[in-house]
Structure formats: structure tokens, C-alpha cells
Amino acid sequence: MKTPVAFIIFKRPDTTERVFEVIRKAKPPKLLVIADGPRADRPGEAEKCAAARAIIERVDWDCEVLENYSDVNMGCCQRVSSGIDWVFNTVEEAIILEDDCLPNPDFFPFCENLLERYRDDERVMLISGTNFLDQWKSDIQSYHFSYYTPTWGWASWRRAWNYYDINMSLWSNPEIKNRIRDVLANKEHYKSLKKSFEYTLNGKYDAWDYRWTFAILAQSGLSVVPAVNLILNIGFGEDATHTVSPDNERAKLKTSSLKYPIQYNKFTAVDRDFDNSYYQKFLKRSKIKKIKKILKYFIK
């Protein structure tokens, strides 16, 4: 393996250790570690943060370890955003994992192959390891392209991350909204993302990933999605920041092995059937569940 790996950790030594062990087997030549600091009002959190950081000291292969640790708590959005800024100021391209994203071993060669394949293709901005539909046409392809941006294990280049703006300044421009609507070519999909972007800017979501999705869509950028799911999220539970409910359907995803050698696509275009299926299964269903909860409240 030749590609640097960035590892985002916080206060969960149990999940951090499991992901670290998979990284150890892959033996990246450079490991860039991003860590947030403990919250002062959370008893025992400082000890958990220290235990998670101690796992990084177990690196026992030929590897340059770089640490970007915060002494204070910056919060999810600020810490991850500034950490990835640091990563891409340090290296040209990287594979990125959070402490609850457990990869199938095939994830690393998949990312490495496609980082090289699309290194100079400005249309492609993200390589994901997550296929939320479990598999998609895996009998005829290794991957496809999407306008959605799954970040449970992903890879990218400095040239793409340069478009990231934590303030989403371009969102105030009506032409950008029109561009994203035209890119998605679906009113429902656009309305759903528009609401998420506005919630993000209003502080309802302390999320860096919606900002990244916005940056990619503003450039009409594409994500590579593997034909089978390569990432298992092991972080669902009360201790999580966002993935709190273990009953969430995405918590039930499994991983599969990818067929090698990778079959490279002969064309670079979005698979709208995949995007629509993903929207129908997860985003639209989630919206329906919220409406049912509201109705149930008023019926009482």
C-alpha cells in the first residue's frame, strides 16, 4: 500500500481499536491522526479521549505517524473540517476513516486503484467505500457514479477538497441553487438536500459532511460508489454523535468482498437509477417516518 490514511478519532477506544487493527493490516506508509479534545462538562471523557489516542502508539510497521490533536473540544464540524484541511495541506491524496467506520480489507486497494484512475479527472471528487443499497449491479461492474456522497470511509484529492468551504458561502447565490437543482434533475431530491443544507447553515446540524456534499454538487462533481458495500458502521448507539439509534436501517448493513481485478468504467456519468433507489429507500422513507411521528403526536 502506498496511499496515506487519515484516521479521525475522539472518545471511543473500543471502536477506535477495531478500525486501527484493520489499518494495521493494510500497513499504510503514512498515518495522519485527527483527534478532538474532551468536553469539560462530561465526566470521564478526558480519560476516554486519552485511551483512544493511546491506541495510535501501537503502530508497529514502517509508518510515519502525524498527529493533529486538539486540547479543547472543537465539536464535530469544526474538528473534522480543520483536520481534513490539515490532511490535504500535508498530502495530495488520502484515504479517510472515522473511528466507527470498519472497512472490509478490499476497501484500501479499491480506493488506491481509483485514486490513481481519476487523479486528474476533475469530474470525480470523492471515492466512497459505502454502498447503502448493499450492492448495485455487482455482477456487471466494480463501481458506478453518484451525486450522493457517502463518507463512511472515503478517499479524495487535494484538488477536490480545495472547494470545501465550511461557511458554504456560495449557497447564498441563487445561481448555485439553480445549478444544484439542475445537476440533480429531480425536484424531490433537490428539496431534500436544500432543507439539509439550510439546517446545516442554521446550526441544527453540527455536520461537516453536508458541507462537503454541497461543495461537490456546486461543482457538478461525482462520487464513485463501489458495487458492493465495503464499510460497516460500528458506532450506532447512545454514545454516538449522530448515529444514535441501533434500529436505523443503515446500522444493519453488511460488507462484501469486491471482485478483482477492478473493472474500470468506460464512461463517466451518474447512475440516476441508483441515486433514485437510494433516495426512495433512505431519504424519502426517513421523511415519511418524521411525518408519522408528528401525526401521532397530534392524534393523541
Disulfide bonds with the S-S distance in Angstrom:
none
